[in-house]
Each structure stands twice: as structure tokens, then as C-alpha cells.
Amino acid sequence: MRLTVDKEQFLKAISAAGHAIASKTPNPIMSNLKLELNERGVEITGSNADMTIRATVPYRLGEREIIRSPGYGATLINAHLLTEVVRRMEGTEISLDVIDESIAKIDDGRSSFKLNCAKADEYPDIDLEPTGVALDLPCADFITLVEQSAFAASTKEQRPVLTALNLEAGNGSLVATATDSARLAQKTLAIDSEERFRCNIPAKIASDVIRLFGPDERLTLSVSENRILFVFGNTVVASRLVSGDYPVTKAIIPQTFNYYLEVNAQELLSAMSRVSLISAEKEFVVKLTMQSDDVEISAKSESAGSASEHLHIFSYTGERLSVSFNSLFVIDAVRALKSEDVILQFQAEMKPFVAKNPKDPTSIELITPMRTY
């Protein structure tokens, strides 16, 4: 295998595929990237138990030549070492030549490295052909979908299904839901498709995938029984699905409310961040006390003391109400809404409450209150 390739495009591809390489793996061969040069270009594959990423560097991008002097073949090279070597080279082109299937010579005309490599047939066969139900949408829409929902998934493995982002398509919409049982985030996206499916994607993988999207790219989701494929640009990502029935969340989200607080998002975030310093040892619990002429955020700690702050920009409807909660949950929710103002809607002191963007009804962030002082 040999080729001369544009450094920028090569580094972009090996970095993308490298996202799938686990920091520790029981199988040393999986710490490598597989590089295969064929009629499509150089295909670079990285994989772990949960995810596989294949990024392709094409021969041309428009009128620009990306690969020249090709010699078909394949090899395995340590992912971390290859990425760091290419990143630190200063040339605009990289030459790679595999010698006797055991040495990869990498040269940019100034620096030269000889890296140990392995035979490509030692790498497992991984099928990345799309199967199942397919859905096409702009990458930007999927980014919004994930950013406004996935953060609420659980990070604990006791209930694996709660570590997933649930995607449900049907009736012209795609709904993403995540919950760790103490909070819930849901985002609904209108889609130009009547396809129907329901699947549970590992939330961490969904968050990692959107970081690979390029500007103005489109995404094709292919959902089958045990996996989902993300196809965008010159990249394919395959992820396992989380098995199990996702909780029915429709009954959890309140439909009617008795108390409404509209506030400036940044003022609320800043106040909660300051006040919650006092309660860091107790799950960052703060109390929100609301009445028509005053909104106070407060926290108490036997060891640290107390703190309080009054909001200046607000509109409140309802009788006096005090609600305590984990401030980090509300901070995450408000940030995800990405709005100048937010509305907090309450039923009662100990009932789950909802945070919404007043200009976007497609996002719902739900938080369960906590008992406190």
C-alpha cells in the first residue's frame, strides 16, 4: 500500500475514525486504525465494542486532487501514534508507504517516521452497509435534537436503558427523549418522512457523533434491529443499540400548571451558580421562593453557611411557592434551551416542574423537586 495524500484531509479522517478507539481494550489489535486504499479512496476505520467509524479520504474534492500515486492495499497502524505523527508534521502532503507489511514509512519531505504496522487481515470484518429503515435530515437539525435532550440520560449502568437516547419517528416527527429518572429532556423535530421506528442509542455515542458533522452536511440514519448507522459526508458511524423497553414518558410530563415564572436565562444561571456554591456538598440543592413581587434563590449548609440572591428580571403568576431542586439539573436544562428567556411551570411544591423556551414549544425539560430545609 502506498499513497501521497493531502495532510489536512488525511488528518481529519484519522482523527474522526480515532474517536472510536477505546483508551483500553482487551484486544490489542483494536488499538489500531485500519487503512485501506481502494477505488473509492483511503478508507480509515476505527472500532470498539460499541461503535465503529469509517472515514474516507476521496481521490478528489471538486477540482482539487487529494490522493496521488496510489498503490492499493491495506494495513493496521496504532491510532494514537499515527494521529500524533501526522498532526505534528509541517508539510502540506503526507507520503505513506507500507514496506513488507510490517513497516509504514510516513514522510512529508522534512520529517520521516517508520511505524510498526500489522496485517490488515488481523482486523475483524465489520459490515457497514445500510439496512433497515432510513431517514434523511440536515445534520444541523440532528445536532439540535441531541444537544437539547441527550444530557439528561443517566451515566450509571444499573439501568442500562436509561443511559440511552430514545428516538421515535412517526407521524412526520422525530422525538428524542432522555431521562435518568430524576429529570427528563425531550425535543421534537418535524421531518419530511412518514417512516416509523423506535430505538435506543447510547446517549454518549449520540453526543460524540454530532461533533463529527461538517457545516451544511446532510445525515442519513439507517435503523435496524440491533444497530444504527449514521452516514454523512465521507463518514459512516455504526453504533450498537441499547436493548430494553424505554420508559413510557408521556404520562410523566404535566399538561396543566398552577404557577408560572418567566425569567432572564442568564440572570437565573448566574444566580444559581453562585448560590449553589454553598450546597455543593449536598447535591447542589437550592430553594426557589416565588411570589408576585419577589423571586429568591437560596441555599443552606450546616458546614458552609447560607447564601441568597434576588432576581431582578421576572414575571410570576400564582400564589407564593417554594420549590427545592438540584441546581445543576436546572442549569443544564436552561442551557440546552438556548433562549434569552425561560419559563418555569409548576403544579405544586413536590410535583415535577417544566422549563421551556417561550418561543419554542418543541423542547421540554422536566425536573423532579427535592425535599430540603
C-alpha positions as CSV (number, residue, x, y, z in Angstrom):
1,M,0.0,0.0,0.0
2,R,1.3,3.5,-0.9
3,L,-0.1,6.9,-1.5
4,T,0.6,10.6,-1.3
5,V,-2.3,12.5,0.4
6,D,-3.3,16.0,1.4
7,K,-2.3,16.3,5.1
8,E,-5.4,18.3,6.1
9,Q,-7.9,15.8,4.7
10,F,-5.9,12.8,6.0
11,L,-5.6,14.2,9.5
12,K,-9.3,15.0,9.5
13,A,-10.2,11.4,8.6
14,I,-7.8,9.6,11.0
15,S,-9.0,11.9,13.8
16,A,-12.6,11.1,13.1
17,A,-12.0,7.4,13.0
18,G,-9.9,7.6,16.1
19,H,-13.0,8.7,18.1
20,A,-14.0,5.1,18.1
21,I,-10.7,3.8,19.6
22,A,-11.0,2.8,23.2
23,S,-8.4,4.0,25.6
24,K,-8.1,0.5,27.0
25,T,-9.0,-2.7,25.1
26,P,-8.5,-6.4,25.9
27,N,-7.7,-6.9,22.2
28,P,-4.6,-5.0,21.2
29,I,-5.4,-5.2,17.5
30,M,-8.3,-2.8,18.2
31,S,-6.0,-0.1,19.3
32,N,-5.1,0.3,15.6
33,L,-6.7,2.1,12.7
34,K,-7.3,0.1,9.6
35,L,-6.2,1.9,6.4
36,E,-7.4,0.5,3.1
37,L,-6.7,2.2,-0.2
38,N,-9.1,1.1,-2.9
39,E,-11.1,2.6,-5.8
40,R,-13.0,4.9,-3.5
41,G,-10.0,6.4,-1.8
42,V,-8.4,5.6,1.5
43,E,-10.9,4.2,4.0
44,I,-9.9,4.6,7.6
45,T,-11.7,2.5,10.2
46,G,-11.6,2.6,14.0
47,S,-13.8,0.5,16.2
48,N,-14.6,-0.6,19.8
49,A,-17.3,-2.8,21.3
50,D,-20.0,-0.1,20.9
51,M,-19.1,2.0,17.9
52,T,-17.3,1.8,14.5
53,I,-16.3,4.9,12.5
54,R,-15.1,4.7,8.9
55,A,-13.9,8.0,7.3
56,T,-13.0,8.0,3.6
57,V,-10.5,10.4,2.0
58,P,-11.5,10.6,-1.7
59,Y,-9.2,11.0,-4.6
60,R,-10.6,14.4,-5.5
61,L,-12.7,17.1,-3.8
62,G,-14.2,19.1,-6.6
63,E,-11.3,20.1,-8.8
64,R,-8.7,19.6,-6.1
65,E,-6.5,16.4,-6.1
66,I,-6.3,14.9,-2.7
67,I,-4.6,11.5,-3.3
68,R,-2.0,10.8,-5.9
69,S,0.5,8.0,-6.7
70,P,-1.8,5.3,-5.3
71,G,-0.9,1.7,-4.8
72,Y,-3.9,-0.4,-3.5
73,G,-3.5,-2.2,-0.2
74,A,-4.3,-2.2,3.5
75,T,-2.6,-2.1,6.8
76,L,-3.1,-1.5,10.6
77,I,-1.3,1.3,12.4
78,N,-1.6,2.3,16.0
79,A,-4.3,5.0,16.1
80,H,-2.8,7.3,18.7
81,L,0.7,7.3,17.3
82,L,-0.4,7.8,13.7
83,T,-2.6,10.7,14.6
84,E,0.1,12.5,16.6
85,V,2.7,11.9,13.9
86,V,0.6,13.3,11.2
87,R,-0.7,16.2,13.3
88,R,2.9,17.4,14.1
89,M,4.2,17.1,10.6
90,E,4.5,20.5,8.9
91,G,4.2,19.5,5.2
92,T,1.0,20.0,3.2
93,E,1.3,16.5,1.8
94,I,2.0,13.2,3.5
95,S,3.5,10.1,1.8
96,L,2.7,6.7,3.2
97,D,4.4,3.6,2.0
98,V,3.9,0.2,3.6
99,I,7.1,-2.0,3.4
100,D,6.9,-5.8,3.8
101,E,3.5,-5.5,5.5
102,S,5.4,-4.6,8.8
103,I,6.7,-1.0,8.4
104,A,4.7,2.1,7.5
105,K,7.1,4.8,6.3
106,I,5.5,8.3,6.7
107,D,7.2,11.3,5.2
108,D,6.3,14.9,4.5
109,G,9.6,15.9,2.8
110,R,11.0,17.1,6.0
111,S,10.2,14.6,8.7
112,S,10.3,10.8,8.3
113,F,8.9,8.1,10.5
114,K,8.9,4.4,10.3
115,L,6.0,3.0,12.3
116,N,5.4,-0.7,13.1
117,C,2.2,-1.9,11.5
118,A,0.2,-5.2,11.2
119,K,-1.5,-7.2,8.5
120,A,-5.0,-5.9,7.7
121,D,-6.5,-9.4,7.7
122,E,-6.0,-9.5,11.5
123,Y,-8.8,-6.9,11.8
124,P,-12.3,-8.2,12.3
125,D,-14.7,-7.9,9.3
126,I,-17.2,-5.1,10.0
127,D,-20.3,-4.7,7.9
128,L,-21.2,-1.0,7.4
129,E,-23.8,-1.4,4.7
130,P,-27.1,0.4,5.5
131,T,-30.0,-1.8,6.4
132,G,-33.5,-1.3,7.9
133,V,-35.4,2.0,8.0
134,A,-33.7,5.0,6.5
135,L,-34.3,8.7,7.4
136,D,-32.6,11.7,5.8
137,L,-32.3,15.1,7.5
138,P,-29.9,18.0,7.9
139,C,-27.1,17.4,10.3
140,A,-27.8,20.8,11.9
141,D,-31.3,19.5,12.9
142,F,-29.9,16.4,14.5
143,I,-27.3,18.4,16.4
144,T,-30.1,20.5,17.9
145,L,-32.1,17.3,18.7
146,V,-29.2,15.7,20.6
147,E,-28.0,18.9,22.3
148,Q,-31.4,19.6,23.8
149,S,-32.0,16.0,25.1
150,A,-29.1,13.7,25.5
151,F,-27.6,15.5,28.5
152,A,-30.5,14.1,30.7
153,A,-29.6,10.5,30.2
154,S,-28.2,8.5,33.1
155,T,-24.5,7.9,33.4
156,K,-25.0,4.9,35.7
157,E,-25.2,1.4,34.4
158,Q,-27.7,0.0,36.9
159,R,-30.5,0.6,34.4
160,P,-28.7,0.4,31.0
161,V,-31.8,1.6,29.1
162,L,-31.6,4.9,30.9
163,T,-28.1,5.6,29.5
164,A,-29.7,5.8,26.1
165,L,-31.3,8.5,24.0
166,N,-34.6,7.2,22.8
167,L,-35.5,8.1,19.2
168,E,-39.1,7.7,18.0
169,A,-40.1,8.5,14.4
170,G,-43.7,8.6,13.2
171,N,-46.5,10.9,12.0
172,G,-44.0,13.3,10.4
173,S,-41.9,13.9,13.5
174,L,-38.8,12.6,15.2
175,V,-38.8,12.7,19.0
176,A,-35.7,12.4,21.2
177,T,-36.1,11.6,24.9
178,A,-33.6,11.1,27.7
179,T,-34.2,10.6,31.4
180,D,-32.2,9.5,34.4
181,S,-35.5,9.2,36.4
182,A,-34.8,12.5,38.3
183,R,-35.1,14.6,35.2
184,L,-36.2,14.3,31.6
185,A,-35.4,16.2,28.4
186,Q,-37.4,15.9,25.2
187,K,-37.0,17.5,21.8
188,T,-39.4,17.1,18.8
189,L,-38.3,17.7,15.3
190,A,-40.6,17.9,12.2
191,I,-39.4,15.6,9.4
192,D,-40.3,15.2,5.8
193,S,-40.9,11.5,6.1
194,E,-43.6,9.0,7.2
195,E,-41.1,6.4,8.3
196,R,-41.7,4.8,11.7
197,F,-39.1,3.4,14.1
198,R,-38.1,3.4,17.7
199,C,-34.6,2.8,19.0
200,N,-32.3,3.4,22.0
201,I,-29.0,4.9,21.1
202,P,-26.2,5.2,23.7
203,A,-26.5,8.9,24.6
204,K,-22.7,9.3,24.9
205,I,-22.3,8.0,21.3
206,A,-25.0,10.3,20.0
207,S,-23.2,13.3,21.6
208,D,-19.9,12.1,20.1
209,V,-21.3,11.7,16.6
210,I,-22.6,15.2,16.3
211,R,-19.1,16.6,16.9
212,L,-18.0,15.0,13.6
213,F,-20.6,16.7,11.4
214,G,-19.4,19.3,8.9
215,P,-21.3,22.5,8.1
216,D,-24.3,22.2,5.9
217,E,-24.0,18.4,5.6
218,R,-26.9,16.0,5.5
219,L,-27.3,12.9,7.6
220,T,-28.9,9.6,6.7
221,L,-30.0,7.4,9.7
222,S,-30.4,3.7,9.0
223,V,-32.0,1.9,11.9
224,S,-32.2,-1.9,12.1
225,E,-32.9,-4.3,14.9
226,N,-29.5,-4.1,16.7
227,R,-27.7,-1.1,15.4
228,I,-28.0,2.4,13.9
229,L,-25.9,3.8,11.1
230,F,-25.1,7.5,10.7
231,V,-24.0,8.3,7.2
232,F,-22.8,11.9,6.5
233,G,-20.2,13.4,4.1
234,N,-17.4,10.8,3.7
235,T,-18.0,9.2,7.1
236,V,-20.1,6.3,8.3
237,V,-20.6,5.6,12.0
238,A,-22.2,2.4,13.3
239,S,-23.5,2.2,16.9
240,R,-25.0,-0.7,18.8
241,L,-28.5,-0.1,20.2
242,V,-29.3,-0.4,23.9
243,S,-31.8,-3.2,24.4
244,G,-34.8,-3.0,26.6
245,D,-38.1,-1.1,26.6
246,Y,-37.7,2.6,27.2
247,P,-40.0,4.1,29.9
248,V,-43.3,5.5,28.7
249,T,-42.8,9.2,29.4
250,K,-46.0,10.7,28.1
251,A,-47.7,10.3,31.4
252,I,-44.8,11.9,33.2
253,I,-44.9,15.3,31.5
254,P,-47.5,17.5,33.1
255,Q,-50.1,19.1,30.9
256,T,-51.5,21.7,33.3
257,F,-49.8,24.1,35.7
258,N,-50.8,26.5,38.5
259,Y,-47.6,28.6,38.8
260,Y,-45.6,30.3,36.1
261,L,-42.2,32.1,36.3
262,E,-40.6,33.8,33.4
263,V,-37.1,34.9,33.9
264,N,-34.0,36.0,32.0
265,A,-32.0,32.9,31.4
266,Q,-28.6,34.3,32.0
267,E,-29.6,36.0,35.3
268,L,-31.1,32.7,36.5
269,L,-28.0,30.8,35.5
270,S,-25.6,33.2,37.2
271,A,-27.6,33.4,40.4
272,M,-27.9,29.6,40.7
273,S,-24.2,29.1,40.0
274,R,-23.3,31.5,42.8
275,V,-25.8,30.4,45.4
276,S,-25.2,26.6,44.8
277,L,-21.6,27.0,45.9
278,I,-22.9,26.8,49.5
279,S,-24.7,23.4,48.8
280,A,-22.0,21.7,46.8
281,E,-21.6,19.0,49.4
282,K,-25.4,18.3,49.3
283,E,-26.1,17.7,45.6
284,F,-26.1,21.4,44.9
285,V,-29.6,21.8,46.3
286,V,-31.1,25.3,46.1
287,K,-34.5,26.7,47.0
288,L,-36.5,28.9,44.7
289,T,-39.1,31.0,46.5
290,M,-41.5,32.9,44.3
291,Q,-44.2,35.5,44.8
292,S,-45.6,38.3,42.7
293,D,-43.1,40.9,43.8
294,D,-40.0,38.8,44.7
295,V,-38.1,35.8,43.5
296,E,-35.3,34.5,45.8
297,I,-32.8,31.7,45.2
298,S,-31.2,30.4,48.4
299,A,-29.1,27.6,49.8
300,K,-28.1,26.4,53.3
301,S,-25.4,24.2,54.6
302,E,-24.6,23.3,58.2
303,S,-20.9,23.3,57.5
304,A,-20.6,26.1,54.9
305,G,-23.3,28.6,55.9
306,S,-26.0,30.1,53.7
307,A,-26.5,32.3,50.6
308,S,-29.4,34.0,48.9
309,E,-29.9,36.1,45.8
310,H,-33.0,38.0,44.4
311,L,-33.7,38.1,40.7
312,H,-34.4,41.5,39.1
313,I,-36.0,40.5,35.8
314,F,-39.0,38.2,36.2
315,S,-42.7,37.8,35.8
316,Y,-44.6,35.5,38.2
317,T,-48.2,34.2,38.1
318,G,-49.6,32.3,41.1
319,E,-49.6,32.2,44.9
320,R,-46.4,32.1,46.9
321,L,-44.5,28.9,46.2
322,S,-41.2,27.4,47.3
323,V,-39.5,24.6,45.4
324,S,-36.1,23.0,46.1
325,F,-34.1,21.1,43.4
326,N,-30.7,20.2,42.2
327,S,-29.4,23.4,40.6
328,L,-27.2,21.5,38.2
329,F,-30.3,19.9,36.6
330,V,-31.9,23.3,36.0
331,I,-28.7,24.8,34.8
332,D,-28.3,22.0,32.2
333,A,-31.9,22.4,31.2
334,V,-31.7,26.2,30.7
335,R,-28.5,26.0,28.8
336,A,-30.0,23.3,26.5
337,L,-33.0,25.6,25.7
338,K,-30.6,28.2,24.2
339,S,-33.1,31.0,24.7
340,E,-32.9,34.5,26.1
341,D,-35.8,33.9,28.5
342,V,-37.1,30.7,30.1
343,I,-40.5,29.8,31.6
344,L,-40.6,27.6,34.6
345,Q,-44.0,26.0,35.1
346,F,-45.1,24.3,38.3
347,Q,-48.0,22.2,39.6
348,A,-47.1,22.1,43.3
349,E,-44.2,22.1,45.6
350,M,-43.2,18.5,45.2
351,K,-44.5,17.8,41.7
352,P,-42.2,17.7,38.7
353,F,-41.8,21.1,37.0
354,V,-41.0,22.0,33.4
355,A,-38.6,24.5,31.9
356,K,-39.4,25.8,28.4
357,N,-38.3,28.3,25.8
358,P,-41.3,30.6,25.4
359,K,-40.6,30.8,21.6
360,D,-40.1,27.1,21.0
361,P,-42.8,24.6,22.2
362,T,-40.8,21.6,20.7
363,S,-38.4,21.4,23.7
364,I,-39.4,20.2,27.2
365,E,-37.1,20.0,30.2
366,L,-38.6,18.4,33.3
367,I,-37.0,18.3,36.8
368,T,-38.1,16.5,39.9
369,P,-38.0,18.6,43.1
370,M,-36.1,17.6,46.2
371,R,-37.1,17.8,49.9
372,T,-34.9,20.1,51.9
373,Y,-34.8,22.6,54.7
